[in-house]
Amino acid sequence: MTGDFNIRDSNWNSLYLFHSIHSNLLVNIVDTFDLSLSYSNNSVPTRYSNSVINLMFFRLNTLEFDNHTILPESQYFYNHTPLGVDIHIIEEFIQDKRHIIIKGSKEDSKFTCELIENIKRINTSQLMDRKSLELAVQEFIRILNLLWQKHSKCIKITKHSKEW
């Protein structure tokens, strides 16, 4: 969150000797969004009158926090100095395909029958400890995944896809 908040305060400008009740209100509002005041890499005024009223607030522990710059050389005709920040965009994998079995279909019946038959074959007579239980569960998961891949079909997820 960034902007011209028009609040002069000693909290963000060491040259200003006073504290404003308005800064408390701003900080309380910002806090509800889990943001904190970010201090620039260079300490220069953000307004021609040597005041700091243009501020940036970021979430803590982000690359942008305490890593923005005040750009006095870009002030030109305005009475405010622009603030600059590099926003780091992280690539994210968005799944666009998934496997489904339609309820009540032939594939659903085959999948269920084969799963039941394979579960019956898992040796559970020797379940004596955690290790033997883990082995039985791993075998169940292996069978489930194998049968799922065998009987499901891959579809492309669209904005019209239903949640199952």
Secondary structure, 3 states (H helix, E strand, C coil): CEEECCCCCCCCCCCCCCCCHHHHHHHHHHHHCCCEEECCCCCCCCECCCECCEEEEECCCCCCCCCCEECHHHCCCCCECCEECCCCCCCCCCCCEEEECCCCCHHHHHHHHHHHHHHHHCCCCCCCCHHHHHHHHHHHHHHHHHHHHHHCEEEECCCCCCCC
